[in-house]
């Protein structure tokens, strides 16, 4: 196990009617806030009205930044920072899924920086200070509600980049499974794949002795496998929604990565796909993950696939390559059973753009740690997935 | 899954040479501290000298409270509070195992209370304010390093009672597995049983739908089963020590209990045994846990034992009672393989005292939640374990 510093500071209010807590929590930091949300789903479930009432009843002054899109844009971030500065705002409340929270974090990161916030994503500047933020989550997927990561897209440069800092962890997050009961099936499914993929990225690691972390990872993978299909068949099944919601947070709050090194190659490759084609992150991951698995499976990596196949899927075959392949097939079947497409072609990707994606993915050097991938490896995976 | 408020605020510095971090962390709260430790094991491993040097080099003034015993006494707590008050101390640094940390927490809880600190354990007073504390852990066992629990004994009244408050969570804990390499086998084994038992107490619950928590619990149980025997055979095996150390913290920091109700009957019964006989907590648990299991196993509880037997021990038998019994046997064998005794008699308990223990255990009413136990049930378990 590698050394690590553990700090998961986000307080989580989980369950029915926890929303009332936000006023008290916000007031620890101020009473002038930026209220960030997406494209209207919070109106449909009555959450917008509920929050506005709480803010008004508690004398919290708010400015709104609405219309944040999936794959949130740096333009929204710039706009948010401007509103915060002009109105001397003291806190950001993000209400929505991971994209809304990621946008809020980028505003938080950029607020004290004098230059353009995109500089931080380009590693030209670092997060040294941040505006505090909190979240109310409406989708089980990214884990953004409990971590310090933010992924933002730049449509001008066709880049989708990530920043990460403990300073960007939400101070609190409200996780009420009831808000997720009306999430449409395609988004539920993409969310489950996203959670599953986050775990896989940390599970396949060059660190072999993080036994504890890997057993917990398997537990969260099994939760996705059990409750993903139930949430699709019975969208209003509270237990399925609750287990998935909490699984999403624990999958990427540090619990599975402390003491290990993650791989993350598949995520970086997917970011290049969705930077150009604006596809749903989870959909891209569902297509790419099994192909990454097939590509990196060899005699020296089979030990880990064997562990995965046996402990997660219960596959019992003695040959290590055979058992590994069976686990990969189970993964594919699972994603397909959730209604995910199997090829990049199906989601509108053009073959001619694969080379550019591979090149961009390798901008900062090789990808991955479980198995290092150069530009040619990445192109092969993209071609196999096409 | 039940509603919950998640707040695990302790920062953990895990790994080799993390001790240097304490000066910076302590200074967030002051520079006059109480340095609490036990009966000399920190001298043997050179940790005492190392800490004194760090404190001196950083201008941190300290008073010492030494000689804290396993099953820490309220007398030590009273003494610690007095030293803190007389010297205007601002922070408590606990260096040792769970008993030392529990003692420090009780001092922390009692510091701002005007009456006798035992009142808090008797529920005559509540923890409303606390002196901040941090810990340096030297034994994988109680999980005290990341939670808000404190168990203290009163030799005058022969009581061993627990208090719990988020205000008592350590601000930071240093977990360096190297400090645990020289722990003698009997303590290592008792620590593993303690961790195992904490998980069991949360796993067996009337809440059936905390699937995610239970799969993670199984992961930590498997970690005990794998690394317990390795740590006994190869005490200096870093990976075994690291996995057990982290397992101990995660087993009782809230991760497995948020969203559930714990049982804890076995712990309360064991407290009555060690209140009179001052036995090692883990040893008492090793004897009592399988008997608790056997006693509460019936047609309506077998579903959970079946889950336990299959998922933790890999038992494959179709009859639910048979598979359950097999899991209980595996548990017994595991504890025996760690060198644990099987009966209360072996550790010097007298048959005549069982009635008193049962009566005291039921002072506040029935015990347990997975299965409610009255005084007679408790006596039966104690007799079976005798």
Interface residues (C-beta under 8 A of the other chain):
Chain A: X1 X2 X3 X4 X5 X6 X7 X8 X9 X11 X12 X13 X14 X15 X16 X18 X177 X209 X210 X211 X212 X214 X215 X216 X217 X218 X219 X220 X222 X223 X226 X227 X239 X242 X243 X246 X247 X250 X255 X258 X259
Chain B: X1 X2 X3 X4 X5 X6 X7 X8 X9 X11 X12 X13 X14 X15 X16 X18 X177 X209 X210 X211 X212 X214 X215 X216 X218 X219 X220 X222 X223 X226 X227 X239 X242 X243 X246 X247 X250 X255 X258 X259
